[in-house]
Amino acid sequence: MKAVWIVFVILLPYLGVLIYLIAEHDGMADRNEAQMSQLKSQQDAYIKSVAGSSPADQIAQAKSLLDSGAITQAEFDAMKAKALA
């Protein structure tokens, strides 16, 4: 079937492409939808991995920064409030 389409496209390029697009638009839409769904799930996974961890992990990281002297008590309290919000 693809060979017929190729011959048709070579003989009548514009008409062949137009007819192909009309005849195969459902398949193209399905593939596009599947690709967009896959990209969205990959993007969601990436955002979750970058966004951080649970509030308890965020507080623990802030506590370790406080203990090392990298942040002040006020900054720790702000980070803790943000993590719990």
C-alpha positions in Angstrom: 0.0 0.0 0.0 2.9 2.4 0.8 4.4 1.6 -2.6 1.2 2.7 -4.2 1.2 6.0 -2.2 4.9 6.6 -3.1 4.2 6.1 -6.8 1.1 8.3 -6.6 3.0 11.0 -4.7 5.8 10.9 -7.3 3.4 11.2 -10.3 1.1 13.8 -8.8 3.0 15.4 -5.9 0.5 18.0 -4.6 -2.6 16.0 -5.2 -1.0 12.9 -3.8 0.1 14.6 -0.6 -3.3 16.2 -0.2 -5.2 12.9 -0.7 -2.7 11.2 1.7 -3.3 13.8 4.4 -7.1 13.5 4.0 -7.0 9.7 4.0 -4.5 9.2 6.9 -5.4 12.1 9.2 -6.7 9.8 11.9 -3.5 7.9 12.2 -1.4 11.0 12.3 -3.7 12.5 15.0 -3.4 9.3 17.1 0.4 9.2 16.8 0.6 12.9 17.7 -1.7 12.4 20.7 0.4 9.4 21.9 3.6 11.4 21.5 2.2 14.4 23.4 1.0 12.1 26.2 4.5 10.5 26.4 6.2 13.9 26.5 3.8 15.1 29.2 4.5 12.1 31.4 8.3 12.6 30.9 7.9 16.2 31.7 5.9 15.5 34.8 8.5 12.9 36.0 11.3 15.5 35.4 9.4 18.2 37.3 8.8 15.8 40.2 12.5 14.9 40.3 13.6 18.5 40.2 10.9 20.0 42.4 12.3 18.4 45.5 11.3 15.9 48.0 8.8 15.7 50.9 8.5 18.5 53.4 10.3 16.3 56.0 13.3 16.0 53.6 13.3 19.7 53.0 13.2 20.5 56.7 16.1 18.0 57.3 18.1 19.6 54.6 17.5 23.0 56.2 18.4 21.7 59.6 21.7 20.4 58.3 22.4 23.8 56.8 21.5 25.4 60.1 23.8 23.0 62.0 26.7 23.8 59.6 26.2 27.5 60.0 25.3 28.2 56.4 22.0 29.7 57.3 20.6 31.6 60.3 17.8 30.6 62.6 15.5 33.1 60.9 16.3 31.6 57.5 15.7 28.1 58.9 12.3 29.1 60.3 11.4 30.6 56.9 12.4 27.5 55.1 10.5 25.3 57.5 7.4 27.4 57.2 7.7 27.2 53.4 8.1 23.4 53.4 5.1 23.0 55.7 2.9 25.3 53.6 
